[in-house]
Amino acid sequence: MKQLTAKEVEILLLEGKPLNLIDVREVDEVETGKIPGAIHIPLGLLEFRMHELSKAKEYIMVCRSGARSARASQFLESHGFNVINMSGGMLAWEGETK
């Protein structure tokens, strides 16, 4: 599984790179703030909403600590998606949130 640190993701965003971020945390967790532009799909709904995603795009998966996003990454990879896990999750995120 490919991984990027929270800092690496932040640098890519600051450089203006167009990233496809998917936040798999629960609703109450996302209410405390998420990375601007991230799509919120709770882990439990990912199976039912993966039709909204494109296999032609690369997605960076985000959660609180990196564990749920790793599970989400493995799940999507098994269905042919190109994904990267953001290790450390939002606990390691120092960038902007909305």
C-alpha positions as CSV (number, residue, x, y, z in Angstrom):
1,M,0.0,0.0,0.0
2,K,1.3,3.4,-1.0
3,Q,1.5,6.0,1.8
4,L,2.2,9.7,2.3
5,T,2.7,11.5,5.6
6,A,0.3,14.3,6.6
7,K,3.2,16.7,6.0
8,E,3.8,15.4,2.5
9,V,0.1,15.8,1.7
10,E,0.1,19.3,3.1
11,I,3.2,20.3,1.0
12,L,1.5,18.9,-2.2
13,L,-1.6,21.1,-1.4
14,L,0.5,24.2,-0.7
15,E,2.2,23.6,-4.1
16,G,-1.2,23.7,-5.7
17,K,-1.3,20.1,-6.7
18,P,-4.9,18.9,-7.4
19,L,-5.5,16.1,-4.9
20,N,-8.5,13.8,-4.5
21,L,-8.8,13.4,-0.7
22,I,-11.4,11.1,0.9
23,D,-12.0,11.5,4.6
24,V,-13.4,8.2,6.0
25,R,-14.0,9.5,9.5
26,E,-17.5,9.5,11.1
27,V,-19.8,12.6,10.8
28,D,-19.0,13.9,14.4
29,E,-15.3,13.6,13.7
30,V,-15.5,15.6,10.5
31,E,-17.5,18.3,12.2
32,T,-14.4,19.2,14.2
33,G,-12.7,20.0,10.9
34,K,-11.5,18.4,7.7
35,I,-8.9,19.2,5.0
36,P,-10.4,21.7,2.6
37,G,-11.7,20.0,-0.5
38,A,-11.8,16.5,1.0
39,I,-14.8,14.4,0.2
40,H,-16.4,12.9,3.2
41,I,-17.4,9.2,2.9
42,P,-17.6,7.4,6.2
43,L,-15.7,4.1,6.2
44,G,-19.0,2.2,6.7
45,L,-20.5,3.7,3.6
46,L,-17.5,3.3,1.3
47,E,-18.7,0.0,-0.1
48,F,-22.0,1.6,-1.1
49,R,-20.5,4.9,-2.5
50,M,-17.5,3.6,-4.4
51,H,-19.5,4.0,-7.6
52,E,-19.1,7.7,-7.1
53,L,-15.3,7.3,-7.5
54,S,-13.3,7.0,-10.7
55,K,-10.6,4.3,-11.3
56,A,-8.9,6.8,-13.5
57,K,-8.1,9.1,-10.5
58,E,-5.7,8.7,-7.6
59,Y,-7.2,9.1,-4.1
60,I,-5.6,9.9,-0.8
61,M,-7.5,8.3,2.1
62,V,-7.7,10.2,5.4
63,C,-8.9,9.3,8.9
64,R,-8.1,10.2,12.5
65,S,-4.9,8.2,12.9
66,G,-4.3,6.3,9.7
67,A,-5.8,2.9,10.6
68,R,-9.2,3.3,9.1
69,S,-7.9,5.0,6.0
70,A,-5.4,2.0,5.6
71,R,-8.4,-0.4,5.7
72,A,-10.3,1.9,3.2
73,S,-7.2,1.9,1.0
74,Q,-6.9,-1.9,1.0
75,F,-10.6,-2.2,0.2
76,L,-10.5,0.2,-2.7
77,E,-7.2,-1.3,-4.0
78,S,-8.9,-4.7,-4.1
79,H,-11.6,-3.2,-6.3
80,G,-9.0,-1.7,-8.8
81,F,-8.7,1.8,-7.4
82,N,-5.4,3.8,-7.2
83,V,-5.1,4.9,-3.6
84,I,-2.6,6.3,-1.1
85,N,-3.0,6.2,2.6
86,M,-2.2,9.3,4.6
87,S,-0.3,7.9,7.5
88,G,-0.7,9.6,10.9
89,G,-4.2,10.8,9.8
90,M,-5.7,14.0,11.2
91,L,-3.8,13.6,14.4
92,A,-0.6,14.4,12.4
93,W,-2.3,17.1,10.3
94,E,-0.9,20.6,10.9
95,G,-2.4,22.3,7.8
96,E,-5.6,24.2,7.3
97,T,-9.0,22.6,8.2
98,K,-12.5,23.8,7.5
